[in-house]
Amino acid sequence: MPYRHHFTPQILVIGLVAVLSGCGGQTEPDSSRSAPIGIGTFSQAIDYAPVYVARHFGWFEEELKKVGATLPPQYFEFNSFDEIQTGFATGKLHAFFSAEAPATKLLSDKQDIRVVEVGCTLQQEILVRTDLNITSVPQLKGRTIAVAEGTSSHYGLLKILGAAGLASTDVQIMPGFPGEAQPLFETGQVDAWAVWPPFVEEQVIRKKGTTLPGGDAKIQSVMTLSKAVMDGNPDAAKALVAAIRKAKLWMAGNPDEAQGIVAKQLKLDMKVVRLAWPKHSWGATLSADVVEDMQAKSKFLTEQGVIQNNVV
C-alpha cells in the first residue's frame, strides 16, 4: 500500500504535561511488570524518527533490560482512535507517539495518559500550485485552500493567514485529509494545501507545488505514557524516555544514517526524507513555548468542537 494511503491525519490534540521525574506514586502495579511493554504510533510519520531509530538499534530493549524487564517490547501501529483506546484500556499500550491532536483527543476522552516528551517540532507550511505563480501569503486572498479541519494544520493555516492580514473568510477552505486533498491539489481543483511532510516534499520534488515563505506555525510531535506505567512501573517509564532521548542525541550526530533508517521504515524516496529533514527540530523539548503552543491549540480544538473541553 502506498505510504500516503495509510498516513493518518495528525489531528491536533493538546495534553496535560507531566514531568517524568515526578511520577512514581504508590499505586497498584500495572500489567507492564509481568507483560511486554507496548509501544505504539498513530500511523506513520517522518516526525516519529526517534522511535524508528530507537527501535532500529534495539535501544528500547536495552534500556528496559537495565531496569529488569525480561520480555521484549511489542510494537503497534494504530490507525483509529478505537484501536488506541482499546490498547490503553487492555493494558497492552504503555507508550504512544503522535502529533498533539491524538494525544489531546485521548485526554479529552478521559484517557489517563500524560505527555512526557517532545519527539520534535516541525514547521507548518502552505503548499501552492507552481502554475499559479503565487509567491506570498497575501496573494492567497480569494483562493481555495485544502486542509484537514480540526487539526494542527488547520490551526497553523489560520495563524499564517492572520499574520499576513487575512481572515478565514478571505479564502475558501476546502476540508479534506491527505487522501482526499491530494488529488484535488494535483488536478487543480484547489489552489493551495496546508499539510505536513511528506506530502509537501513529494509535490515539490514533482514540481507540482512550491511552499510560501513566512509564518511561524508549528506542529508538536509528542510522546505520551499511560499513568498506569508511570505510577506502577516508573523505572520502565524512565527507560522508555531514555531510549527516545538517546535516539534524538544520536540523530543529531548522524543525520544521513538516520534519514536512511526513516526512508526504509516508511518506504519513502530518500529525496523526500532529505528535503523534509531540516523542517524538523529534533532537539525540541517540553519548553514553556511548546506548552503555550499546545494550550493555544487545545483552545482552538474546543472552539472547533473537536474536543468537548479545554484539557490543558
Secondary structure, DSSP 8 states (H G I E B T S, - for coil): --GGGG----B-----B--GGG---S----GGGTS--EEEEES--GGGHHHHHHHHHTHHHHHHHHTT--S--EEEEE-SHHHHHHHHHTT---EEEEEHHHHHHHHHTT--EEEEEEEEEEE-EEEEEGGGT--SGGGGTT-EEEE-TTBHHHHHHHHHHHHTT--GGGSEEEE--HHHHHHHHHTTSSSEEEE-TTHHHHHHHTTSEEE------EEEEEEEEEHHHHHH-HHHHHHHHHHHHHHHHHHHH-HHHHHHHHHHHHT--HHHHHHHGGGEETT--S-HHHHHHHHHHHHHHHHHTSSSS---
